[in-house]
């Protein structure tokens, strides 16, 4: 099987006046031409197809964890019609994109980071770091991954829970 090169992109877009971020893979060198909803491409990396799939999976898990943390903390981050909420700042999106792209280049760091990301899905890495249960380069990666999940909006708008109708 021949591996095809493609582009891993971080782009901004808009559908019906609602902005969104898109992290995706494409074979087109100019993704905004291919997809009329895209406005600007902020990152574009030429990468092998299998690598792009792995990196995209890690980025999506990182974003899923972050959105779940925001929801647990009561922040109202609405889901756009496509992609990722524009409520996340570009710098957060770039940090996540860049970290996973760079980490993929080192197999040991990649596997360690992926393991830490899966742990982060269930519990805070801060508690593991404080307990000194991890050492050396693993603790450095844990700090970085925890930092990738630390964004909180400056707005105080939180979920408004309604009383149940059966009360």
GITA-V99823 format. One record per residue. PHI is phi in radians with two decimals (none if undefined). BURIAL is # if it has 24 or more other ideal C-beta (glycine too) atoms within 12 Angstrom, else .. Layout:
<<PHI;BURIAL> <PHI;BURIAL>>
This chain:
<<none;.> <-1.55;.> <-1.46;.> <-1.71;.> <-1.46;.> <-2.59;#> <-1.86;#> <-1.72;#> <-2.14;#> <-2.12;#> <-2.33;#> <-1.89;#> <-2.64;#> <-2.64;.> <-2.31;.> <0.88;.> <1.39;.> <-1.87;.> <-1.40;#> <-2.69;#> <-1.77;#> <-2.31;#> <-1.99;#> <-2.73;#> <-2.00;#> <-2.64;#> <-1.54;.> <-1.47;.> <-1.18;.> <-2.10;.> <-1.10;#> <-1.19;.> <-1.31;.> <-1.19;.> <-2.07;#> <-1.15;.> <-1.45;#> <-1.46;#> <-1.78;.> <-2.61;.> <-1.77;#> <-1.61;#> <-2.44;#> <-2.63;#> <-2.13;#> <-1.34;.> <-2.67;#> <-1.17;.> <-1.03;.> <-1.15;.> <-1.11;#> <-1.05;#> <-1.10;.> <-1.13;#> <-1.13;#> <-1.07;#> <-1.10;.> <-1.13;#> <-1.08;#> <-1.11;#> <-1.16;#> <-1.03;#> <-1.16;#> <-1.07;.> <-1.04;#> <-1.06;#> <-1.12;#> <-1.14;.> <-1.08;#> <-1.09;#> <-1.13;.> <-1.06;.> <-1.40;.> <1.56;.> <-1.42;#> <-1.64;.> <-1.94;#> <-1.27;.> <-1.45;.> <-1.30;#> <-1.11;.> <-2.65;#> <1.29;#> <-2.00;#> <-1.00;#> <-1.24;#> <-1.18;#> <-1.38;#> <-1.20;.> <-1.00;.> <-1.09;.> <-1.18;#> <-1.08;#> <-1.13;#> <-1.06;#> <-1.14;#> <-1.02;#> <-1.13;#> <-1.04;#> <-1.23;#> <-1.14;#> <-1.23;.> <-1.15;#> <-1.08;#> <-1.24;.> <-2.08;.> <-1.01;.> <-1.17;.> <-1.09;#> <-1.05;#> <-1.14;.> <-1.12;#> <-1.10;#> <-1.11;#> <-1.08;#> <-1.12;#> <-1.12;#> <-1.19;.> <-1.13;#> <-1.02;#> <-1.05;#> <-1.74;.> <-2.68;.> <-1.23;.> <-1.27;#> <-1.03;.> <-1.17;.> <-1.22;#> <-1.10;#> <-1.12;.> <-1.33;.> <1.05;.> <-1.36;.> <-2.15;#> <-2.33;.> <0.83;.> <-1.16;.> <-1.15;#> <-1.14;.> <-1.11;.> <-1.15;#> <-1.10;#> <-1.04;.> <-1.13;#> <-1.12;#> <-1.08;#> <-1.10;.> <-1.16;#> <-1.90;#> <-1.53;.> <-1.08;#> <-2.39;.> <-1.09;#> <-1.36;.> <-1.26;.> <-1.63;.> <-1.14;.> <-2.10;.> <-1.03;.> <-1.86;.> <-1.48;.> <-1.62;.> <-1.17;.> <-1.12;.> <-1.26;.> <-1.61;.> <-1.35;.>>
